């Protein structure tokens, strides 16, 4: 297979992922820098297709469970339902990206759908981060401040917070709808993930602000909450000094592990490599550095999508209610009113 290349002056070359999705060549003086991205035309279609199939199945099942089996909702269920909605909307957009990268960067679906698909990626990314933060803070308050939680952890408050999350993310990503566009390159139409080269400097400042607000601050909040929760959970209680770990502590520890795993696998590598990618382009780093960073950034893009498949695991591990009703639904066993009441209390 021949490798397609493009030649750009370094001064005009900017880190627009869409313009770099094929192998590129840059020139700086007498030095040529070739970006071979043939791996991406296999990696991205395959990974996005897998995320689409697995994510759609798991999140469709989760939505059905929340709507038909989990009424009435508590605060945690409210956060999880909104997280499942965000994941479902995103995975529904993936078939267009599978076609786009399988066809080697040819977008036949128009400017409007290009904007929507790119918007849904970042909307899901930051909604997932914020809803996981809400779940983490909610569990922190319940573990570390149980008396105060009686007044703070009500379902109506969770609903208002979820509306606020959707509103904040939508407002913050409106400029992304303006930046994202398509362009013609030969016989192909590119769907830019960022913006046109001449607008890239503005996009970097915007993207950095959004990353700090919607990723950096929530990540610090989660680290603080989990540090305090871990300290509290491992503190032995007088009533259980010679007994096994209580079930509520086990559930909280599982939640800490799952959420930290999601951040470690999906969110942190993507934001680190994207920042390095943008910075190296703006600073016109040497060719070897550009190649390494370009490769790692493309690898972490599918990782950022995998959270749509990992989130349903969180629903199963965090609470007995979801797990118990999931099992009953799977084996089609009728539940008694007594069992339902006990599960809800749990």
C-alpha positions, 0 to 999 in steps of 0.5 A: 500500500502506498503511503500518501504524503503532503508537504507543508511549510513549517510556519503554516503547519499546525496541529489540526488532527484532521489535516494530519490523519494521513502521512504528512511531510513537513520541511524545515530548511533542508530537513524533511519530516514525514508522518506515516499514519497508515496504522490509523486507518486500521486502528481507528475503524476497528477500535471505534467499531468495537466501542460502538457494538459493545457500548451500544449493547451495554448502555442500551441495557443500562438505560432499560434497567434504569427506566423500567426496573430502577424506579424510583431513582435515588441520587446516584441512580440519577447521575448514572442514568445521565451518564448512560444517556451521554455514552449512548448518544456518543456511540450512536455517532461512531459509525460515521467515524468508522466509515470516515477513517476506513475510507481514508479521511473522506467525509461524505456526510456534510459540514453539519454532521461533521460538527455534530459528531465532533461535538458529541465526542467532547460532550461525552468526554466532559459529561462523563468526567463531570458525572463521575465527579458528581458520583464521587462527591456524592459517595464522599459525602455519604461516607465522610459526612453521613449526618450532613448527607441526609439533607444534601443527598436528595434526588431533587438536588441530583436532578438540578445538578445533572441539568447544570452539567448538561448546560455547562458542557453545552455552553462550553462546547458551542465555540467548538461547533464554530471552530470545527469545519470541513475542507477539500483535499484533492478528491477527499473531504476532511472533517477537522477535529479542531479547526482550519490551520489559520484559526488554530492559535485561537483554538489552542487557547480555547481548548486549553481553557476548556481542558482546565475547567472541565478536566483539570478541576474535576480531576483534582476534586476526585483525587481529594475526595478519594484520598479522604474516603480512603483514609476514612474507609481504612480507619478501623471501627470499634464495632468491626475491629475483629470482623470482615470489611462491611459491604458498604466499604467494599462497594466504595472501594470498588467504586474508587478503583473503577473511577480511577481506572477510567481516568487512568486509561481513558481521560488522563492519557488523552489530555496529556498527549493532546496537550503535548501534540498541540504544544509540539506543533506550535513550538515546531519541535524536531522531527523525531519528537513530532513523530513520537507525539503524533503516534501516541496522540492517535493511540489515545483517541480510541482510549478516550472512547472506551469509557463508554464501555467501562461506565456500565461496569461502574453501575454493576459494582457500585450498588446492590440495587442495580446488581440485584435487579439486573440479575433478576431481569436476566433470569426473568424471576418475578420479584416480591414486594418485600425483596424490592423494598429491601433492595431499594433500602440497600 
